Amino acid sequence: MRVGSLFSGIGGIDLGLERAGHDVVWFAETDPYAVAVYRKQFPGRLNLGDVTKLRAELIPPADMWCAGFPCPAFSSAARGRNNAENLWHPLFHLVRRIRPARLLLENVPGIRREALQGILCDLAACRYDATWETISPRSFGSPAGGDRIWIFAEANGNCESKRTVNAEAHELRDVSTNVRPWPDQPSNLRVDDGIPDRLHRLRCVGNSVCVPAAEWIGNRLSEGDQ
């Protein structure tokens, strides 16, 4: 699939999807350090910039949008101290205008308390069927990183929402045998080299995702199209 990436960060989701055979054709990110890392990993990709200021008519075509929209308002690490804007709303505004065929969304488990129901209701109102599951990086042999909720939605008009269960979810127990091992990840996604003034780097890496998890999801999407 041709993929458009919003709130792209350093491209963890994008890297996983590309390793699964999909083609990320554009991205949207504003953090200078994250953009520099992204351009090194994906040279030549068009950056659409600030999602909150993006005009729908300027978004190039794509078969699927992926988005790890910022999560401080839902993160347990914030412990209620962060009142950051819920950036789902500007993202959904664009989804409603363009209505891409598929969506792959990622966020912290805290959205189950604060926002998941609203997100699923928004998607249903826009005629998307949604499936979601919590996936742990530990299932892929990653030594670091927290659990993440992944939401996959298709625009087909049935307006169903469900959590993946039974065999589909339990496959994660053995998934590490089907993806590349963690040491194969680019060093800028897993190592802090101790250089001074590195907080910008740690912030971007900490906000990234487990690449093998995104790759596993990308492979499942490819299998579903066959």
HELIX and SHEET records of a PDB file:
HELIX    1   1 GLY A   12  ARG A   19  1                                   8    
HELIX    2   2 PRO A   32  GLN A   41  1                                  10    
HELIX    3   3 VAL A   51  LYS A   53  5                                   3    
HELIX    4   4 ALA A   56  LEU A   58  5                                   3    
HELIX    5   5 SER A   76  ALA A   78  5                                   3    
HELIX    6   6 TRP A   88  ILE A   98  1                                  11    
HELIX    7   7 ILE A  111  GLU A  114  1                                   4    
HELIX    8   8 LEU A  116  ALA A  125  1                                  10    
HELIX    9   9 PRO A  137  PHE A  140  5                                   4    
HELIX   10  10 ASN A  166  HIS A  170  1                                   5    
HELIX   11  11 GLU A  171  ASN A  178  5                                   8    
HELIX   12  12 TRP A  182  ASP A  184  5                                   3    
HELIX   13  13 SER A  187  LEU A  189  5                                   3    
HELIX   14  14 LEU A  199  GLY A  206  1                                   8    
HELIX   15  15 VAL A  211  GLY A  224  1                                  14    
SHEET    1   A 8 LEU A  46  ASN A  47  0                                        
SHEET    2   A 8 ASP A  23  ALA A  28  1                                        
SHEET    3   A 8 ARG A   2  LEU A   6  1                                        
SHEET    4   A 8 MET A  64  ALA A  67  1                                        
SHEET    5   A 8 ARG A 102  ASN A 107  1                                        
SHEET    6   A 8 ARG A 148  GLU A 154 -1                                        
SHEET    7   A 8 ASP A 129  ILE A 135 -1                                        
SHEET    8   A 8 SER A 161  ARG A 163  1                                        
END                                                                             
